Amino acid sequence: MKNNKQKTSQEEFKISGHKLKEKVKELIKEGNARRIIIKNEKGESLLEIPLTIGAVGAILAPALAAVGAIAALLTNCTIVVVKKS
């Protein structure tokens, strides 16, 4: 029986709300993120975006629209990027 557990690592970015959407787009383009989590200043998760190799364009459009809406409400936030090691 194979052990299918994948090792992951996390990276956090603290940014202002108006830079949120651009940073998320940048992380998606890099292509090595498996999940992006957006947290408010209190550390509460507001949005989790699971990313797969095939997720592009129209599939991510609603998630990016949500990111834009969240960015309008936040002054500062944290982006947690879960990557496959």
QUIPE-V164846 format. One record per helix or strand of 2 or more residues. SS is the DSSP state (@ for helix, = for strand). FROM is the first residue (numbers start at 0). LEN is the number of residues. If there is no record, write none. Layout:
ss=SS from=FROM len=LEN
ss=SS from=FROM len=LEN
This chain:
ss== from=7 len=9
ss=@ from=16 len=14
ss== from=32 len=7
ss== from=44 len=6
ss=@ from=57 len=16
ss== from=75 len=9
